[in-house]
Amino acid sequence: MTNSINDDAIEQAAIEAAGLIREAYRTRRAIGPVRDGFEPGALDAGYAVQRHNVKEWIAEGRRPIGAKIGLTSTSIQKQLGVGQPDFGALFADMAIDDGGTVERGRLLQPRIEAEIALILDTDILVEIPTVADVVRAIAYVVPALEIVDSRITDWDISIVDTIADNASSGLYVLGGPFRRIESLDLVAAEMSMTKNGEVVSNGTGAACLGNPLNAATWLAGEMVRRGRPLRAGDVVLTGALGPMVEVRAGDAFAATISGVGSVRVSFQG
């Protein structure tokens, strides 16, 4: 009986936190951390909040088209006191055209990072997938920019806050060209990102859990375990290849990933 009462309390807290986050999206006003309603480091509670909002957004007509992986840097994991990445849902209305412009006021506290994105050709339905399973499922590899954001004031986040807030998701940009994976070395791929023409972030594929495919394999299994498996056509943002950079109005960013391609986005002044 005690466990049932506790579970009911957590579920109610998750529903309330989900409502606060949706309201922050609607009003474009940041809120305080939601972690106080849960045990420290309660990943399942964070995902319960996220699950409620994904369900609400789909009911409102938003189209889910994949997932993003966060916390692929071991230093960030240590900072938040966890030993694994997290994930959030991607929706079609989060996509920005390559070379496009993000409207002023669309985001609250944007930051940007360069990543390798995967576009899937087949579903991944096994609970313990291998890298080979993931490789077989990939249609294309694409350079990407993820524009992360937080509905939590001043990015005052714990692991529970960021998971609840859809892994601090914002928008994303897919660049080009679309390449097959067979001839690519994603570990050695070198990334350079510029802000207004000056280099502000560097890294390699090895910075993403040792290999972006490792991150994608973790995600594929985690999504199955949580009842939201990756499907054919899904976009997967595999995680940052270098440091995240703050965004200000009027900024223009471009990233190149060796062997993969390039991608650009600007922010309205």
Secondary structure, DSSP 8 states (H G I E B T S, - for coil): -HHHHHHHHHHHHHHHHHHHHHHHHHHT--B--SGGGS-TT-HHHHHHHHHHHHHHHHHTT--EEEEEEE--SHHHHHHHT-SS-EEEEEEGGGEE-TTEEE-TTS-SS-EEEEEEEEEESS-B--SS--HHHHHHHEEEEEEEEEEE--SBGGG---HHHHHHTGGG--EEEE-B--B-STT--TTT-EEEEEETTEEEEEEEGGGTTTSHHHHHHHHHHHHHHTT--B-TT-EEEEEESS--EE--TT-EEEEEETTTEEEEEEE--
